[in-house]
Amino acid sequence: MTPEEFYHLNKLKKLSSKETLFEMRVKSLDWMLGCFLKGTIRRKTIVNLIPLVELDDLLLYMEERERYEDCATIKDVIDIVYKQKYLTRENMSLKRKNEIIKLLTKTIETEKLKTGGGNKELIEKLEIKLEDVINKKPKK
């Protein structure tokens, strides 16, 4: 542990339990958002672990303390993860792209194995979507 980490840890210990919790959340949100944009954490995981109401409370708390840089981070998490603003298919990570290709291929194969060849319209739509995903460039 570096002296700087010890100083911040010691500072957190002096705060009340609510303040400590909020401080820890703010520090982890920026890291979590970066991981989400890389594709290493799924949206569903984040939404299940952190309710939107908790982020709203955290945002209000940081506004009262006039910590606007932290407010910006919290607002980015709400907009990008929860409201899904600013995300397009161009932002798709390679891992997510491969996962979608695998799922679409499996669904098309399953539909074709059904009696009568399955739903032709659905198969055509899925094949078009598969081509679209394959042609997209993954995010670096």
N, C-alpha and C positions, 0 to 999 in steps of 0.2 A: 504494500500500500504506500503510495507516495504521500508526501506531506500535504499536497493539495487535496487529495482524496480524503485524507484524515480530517482536514479542516472542514470540508463540506459535510462529511459524515457526522462530525461533532456538532456542526451547526444544525443539521437535521435533527439530532437527538434533542436539542434544546427546544425545538418547535413542538407544538401540541400534536396529538396523534392525527388530527384531521389535516393539519398543515403538512405533516410528514408524508402522509399518503398522497396529497396533491403534488408535493414536490417530486416524489418518486414517479408519479404518473407522467408529469410533464417531461421529465428527463427521458423516459422510455418511449414517449410518443414519436419523437423525431426518428429514433432508430427503427421503430415499428413501421412507420410510413415508408422509410427507405427500403426496408425488407419487402413491404407490400408491392412497391413499384418494381422491385427486382423480380418479383414472382415467387419469393421464398415463403411468404405467408399468405394464406388465402383470405379473401374478404369475409367469408362465412365464419372463419375462426375468430377474426377480429370482432365481428359483430356479436358473436356469441359470448366472447370474453368481456367486452367493454360495451355496456349499454349506452345508447346515445344520450340518455338522461344524465348519466355520470359525466359525459364530456361537456354537456351544457352547464352542469354545476361547476365543473373545473374551469370552464371559460369565464363564467361569472366571477368566480373566486379570483382568477388572475386579473380580470378587469378591475376589480376592487383594489387590488394590490398594485395596479398600474404597470403590470408586466406585459407589455404589448407584444414583445417578440414571442413570448410563450403563447399569447393569444393567437398570433398568426399561425403557429405550429398546430394548435388545437383546431383552428378553423380549417386549415389544410386537410387535416385528418377527417374532419366532418364532411367537407366538400368532396374529397377524392374517394374515401372509402365508403361512407354512408350514403351520400347523395350521388356518387359516381360521376361527378363533373370532371372535366378535363381528361377523361380516359377515352381513348379511341383504340381501334384494333391495331394501330401502328405501335402502340405502347406495349403490346403483348410480348412477354418474355419468351425465350426459346423453350423453356420448360412448359409453360402454359400452351404454347403453340403445338408442341408435340402431344400434350395431353388431349387437346381438342381434336387433333387429327386422329389419334387413336380411338377416341370415343365416337367420332363420326363414322370412321371405318367400321367399327364394331356394330353400330346401329344399322348401317347400310347392309352389312352382311346378314344380320339378324332378320331384317325386313325381307331380304331376298329369299331366305330360307323358309319363310312362311308359305302356306299353301296358296297356290295361284300366283306366286311370285311377289306377294305382298302389295302394299299400296304404291303404285307406280309414281303418283304425284309426289308422295313423300320422299321416295328414293331420288327422284330428280332434284327436288329442293335440297336434300342433304348432299348430293353430289356437287351441286353448284356451290353450296356453302363450304364444302371440303376444298374445292379448287380455290375459292377465295382465301381460305386460311393458309393453304399451301403457298400461294403467291405473295402473301404478306411478308415483309421483312421483319425479322425479330429485333427487339430492342437490344442494344449492346450493353 
